[in-house]
Amino acid sequence: PYSGLSADEILQKRKTFLGPSLFYYYQKPINIVEGKMQYLFDENGKRYLDAFAGIVTVSCGHCHPDVVNAVVEQTKLLQHTTTIYLHHAIVEFAEALASKMPGNLKVVYFVNSGTEANELAMLMARLYSGNLGMIALRNAYHGGSAGTIGLTALNTWKYQIPQGEIHHVINPDPYRGVFGSNADAYVRELKDHIDYGTPGKVAGFIAETFQGVGGAVELAPGYLKSVYDVIHQAGGVCIADEVQSGFGRTGSHYWGFETQGVIPDIVTMAKGIGNGLPLGAVVTTPEIAQVMSQKIQFNTFGGNPVCSSGGLAVLRVLDKERRQSHCADVGSHLIERLRTLQQRYDLIGDVRGRGLMLGIELVTDKKEKTPAKLETAVLFEKLKDLGVLVGKGGLHGNVFRIKPPMCFTKDDADFLVDALDYAIWGI
Ligand code: PMP
């Protein structure tokens, strides 16, 4: 039994010793003390089905034994030196990661988070292109550092600091976007933006293929292919932010960008790559990497032995346990059941996504698509009481995000849908 601080005590200490900007889920936040694969346990031993994976981070499962073992064994032997000395783990991990990439994406940089990965990618884009302007999408989340806060385009996350030379173009959101699923219209708009709103040249373009924080939005089909052409013509490079959508989660493909049939110039990753370890990566081509050799590019913990050993174990587990096809199987079952539920409740405006990367958007009026903010908040609490943890997203906070550890089963999916059915029926 757990004998540590209670939820109330932790909350009190958080308020005193941690920054006031921290937010928490649930009116009475839960104190999670243990995790096992797709389940979490609170201080009273109550079990929760985790359908949000620590914000899409726990890929293999909480405390997956292979990952734990790799981390523990490496920790006992050698925790850290940095890349000024040689170590086998970083090169083995880099080689394994590069083998998962298409095209000429073969050079890996390790960092500690998604924010750092996107900072580095933006730096590379600017150095390689010789241009400054970055194009990002409205509704995107790419980080909260001084640089990436400029790329992020959700007002809830943006502070008033200089945002750099960054342009946000209309989000190709098939459900809410002004042009619906018409990718060409969004691309024309982007091209206009470059022609009229920039010197005509840009450093690069960055997008999540499945916007996460923005509310599980899959970009209109065909969008990236045309955009990449426009960006290349304007002298820029194309960056895919795979922080949430990579590693087979979408089921149909290993990387989110592959669902749009493109090969980016730079790919950034974090979250699921480490199953909970602080780990991020940038992968690019040898040609682009060359510009980073003009000066030193160094990161103390990037590729450290413990994180590299853990990261390598993650890649192996995902392959060994065939998680990509599992995500496809379980995801299609889950989406089918959610669509059936959608037919019964007007509250469910949209069910979208692929694999185990799903979103449920709640609206009070299906035609007007009025965000059902209050209902979402109530259901969110009810689901938690029923033992199901989901994520919340979108600018209006009216989207449930379902992105569980990838070991989530069909039974878990059924439990989630039944709990949601019961909760909606009761309001
Ligand atoms: N990109 C995306 C798509 C993300 O979802 C996030 C985190 N929510 C980040 C970048 C930033 O990652 P981190 O919090 O590890 O810095």
Residues whose N, C-alpha, C, O or C-beta is under 5 A from the ligand:
A	BS01	PMP	S113 G114 T115 E116 Y141 H142 G143 E208 G212 D241 V243 Q244 A270
